[in-house]
Amino acid sequence: MVLQAKNIKRYFKNSENINKALDDVTISVSHGEFVAIMGESGSGKTTLLNCLASIDKPDCGSICFDGTSITELKDDQISKFRSSKMGFVFQEYNLLSTLTVQENMELPLSINGFSVSEIKSKTSQMAKKFHIENLLQKYPNEISGGEKQRCACARAIIHEPKIVFADEPTGALDHKNSIMLLEVLKIMNCEWDTSILMVTHDITAASYADRIVFLMDGKIKTEMNYNNQKPEEYKQLIYNNIMY
């Protein structure tokens, strides 16, 4: 098991009341599994992802990642753990604007102490896999949204993390680039055996996952697995779970 969270609770308080963003959620991700989290706005999707990825801390519950209880780690330990074990793909790409595509890709390797020769070799290999060799010397503001997201995916996996967290990765892309990105994520999952946990509101995006977890009001409403259905049948089942 790569990730296992038990009885996660997360509250947000204001002057008038307490909002239960996550209400006793238990979830796990196996090695090499592609899991999607779906739900309406305000259902707790991103809050759950942030807690599982150690970006946010739950108020209650435990999270065990790759054999380590991350809820017990200190901030500096969490930061080091996150940079070595996890990869991230966000809707807004989060590429550093002052760095070239190549430098953005090299950053996780530098942080994790790879040698200069290893950095050069891995960057070259990853650029070829993602078909972005011609973009390496460009800056983020010089490339398209689809190209940015491919660069972000390359950066997310270049240091060989145990899991990639993706928060609405297709949200800012048109249909063509969304499909290209989803195919890249599927390759990451199937060919490189990378676990993926993706938050999405999009049925097509969710249909690339092996398992889908549906949230409602901070709780897991239901789950469903891909059982070799035809693509349209799988999408219809996802739709049915969203609607009912």
N, C-alpha and C positions, 0 to 999 in steps of 0.2 A: 504494500500500500504506500503510495507516494504521499498522500495527504488524508488526514482523518480529523474531522472536527466534531466535537460532541457538545450538545446542549448550549450552543452559542446564543448569547443574548446581547443586544446592543440597544441602549436607550439614548434618546436625544431629548434634553429638557429645555423648556422655555418658561417664561414667567407664569404661564397658565396651566400647562399640563406636561405629561411625559409621553413621548411617542416611542412605542416599541418598534424600532426599525427591524430588529431580528428577535424573534420570540421562540427560543428553545430549538434552534436548528441543528440537526445532526446530518453530516454529509461526508462522503469520502470520494477519493479519486484514485483509481488503481494505476499501476505503472503502464504507460502506453495507452491510457484511455482518453477519449475526447468527450468531454462533458459540456453541455450547454445549460445555462441558467436563463429561464424566461419568466416573464411576469409583467404586469402593468407598471406604469410609472408609480413609484412610491411603494412597490412591493418588497423592496429590500435587496434587489439584485446587486447593485454596485456596492452597497454597504457590506454584503456578504463577501463579495470578491475582495474588497479592501481588507477585511478582517483575515480572510484566508491567506492573502498575500502579505500579511504583516504590515500593511500600510496604515491600518487602523487597528485599535485594540478592542476586543469585546469586553463587555462589563462582566460577563460570566461565561463559563465554559472553558474547554480545552481544545487546542489545535496542535496536532502532532504532524510534523513534516519530515519525511525521510528519516524517521526514527528519533527526531528531536522535538521536544515540547517547546514550540516557539513562544507560547504565552508566558513562559518563565524566563526568557532571555532578556538581558538588558538592551538598551537602545543601540549601543555600539555593536553588540553581538548580533542583533537582528539585522542591522545594516549590512554587516559582513556576510551573514547567512543569505540575505536576500540577493546580494550582488553575485554570489557564487552559485546558488542553487535555483534561482528563479529568472525567468525572462518575462518581459512585458510588452504588450501591443495595445496602444490606446487609440481612440477615435481620432484624436488630434495629432497623432503621430509622435509628438514629443521629441522630435529630432532637435538637436542644438543648432540654432541658426548660424552661430559663428564658426561652426565646424563643417568641413566638407563631408560628403556622404562617407568617404573612406574613414575619416577621423571619427565620425559618429559610430561606425561599425567597430573601430579599433578600441573604443573607450571601455567596453566591458572586459576586454582582454587585458588592457593596461591595468585596470583596477584589480584584476585577479592575478596579476603578477606573471603573465605570460612573457616569454622572451621576445626580443625584436624579431627574430627569425620565425617564431611560431605565429606572431601577430600578422606578419606579412603573408605567410602561407595560408593561414585560416581566412584572412580577409579576401585573398585572391580566390580561394576555393568557394567561399560563400557568395561572392559576387557572381561567379559563374552559375552557381545553382539557382540564384534568383534573377539571373539575366540583367544585372545592373552594372556590368563591367564598364560601360560607357558613361556611367553617372558618377564614378568614384571621386572625380575632382570637382564636381559641381556642389553648390551649396543648396540647402533645402528650398530656398526661395526661387531656385532656377529649374525645379523639376515639378512634375504634375502630382496631383493627389495620389493617384495609383502608384506612381513611382516612389513617392514618400513612404507609402504603407509597405511596399516591398522592401525598402531599405530598413524600415522599422522592424519587419519580420526577421530580416537577416541579422540585425543587431540583437534581437531578442534571443536568437538561438546560437549565435556564434560561439559563445562560451560553454555550449552543451549543458544547458540547465536541465534540472529534473522535470520542470513543468513550465509552461508558458501561460500566463494570465492575459486574456484578451478582453478588453472592455469596449463593447460596441465597435469592433474593428472595421465594420463596413459602413458605419453610420454616416461618414462624410464622403462616401464613394458612390459613383453611378453604378448601374447594374453590371456593365461590362467589367469594370475594375473590381467590383464586389466579388464576382465569380472568380476572377483571376486570383484575388487574395484568398478566397475560401479554398481554392485548389492548392495554393501554397501551404495553407494551414494543414490541409489533409496530407500533403506530402511530408510535412514536418512530423505529423502524427504517425503515419503509416511506415514511411521509409526510414525515419530517424528515431522512431519509437519514443517521441517526446509526448508527455502527457499535456493536454490542453484543457483549460477551464475558461470557457467563453461566456460572457454575458451578452445577450442579444435580445432584441425585440422582433427580429426578422425571421420569418418562418424558413425562408430559403437558407439563411445562414445556419439556423438550428438543425436543418436536415442533414448537415455534414457531420453532426455529432453522433457518437455511439449511444449516448444516453442523454436525456433531457430532464432537468429538474425544474418544476413549475412552482414559483413562489406566489403567495397571496398574503398580504397583510403581515409580512415578516415571518411567515411559516411556510413549510413545504406542503403544498397542496397535493401534489402527486408526482410521479416519475414515469417515464416510459423509455423503452429500449428499442434500438434499431434491430429488427429481426429479419433482415434481408427483404424488406418490403420493396416494391417498386417505388421510385422517387416520388411520384404523385400521390401514391397511397400513404407514404410516410408523412408527406407534407399535410395531407388531409387529417391524419391522426393528430399531428401537432396542432393544427387549427382547432380540432374538436376539443383538445385538452385546454386550449387557451379560452375557448368560448364557454365551456360548460364545467 
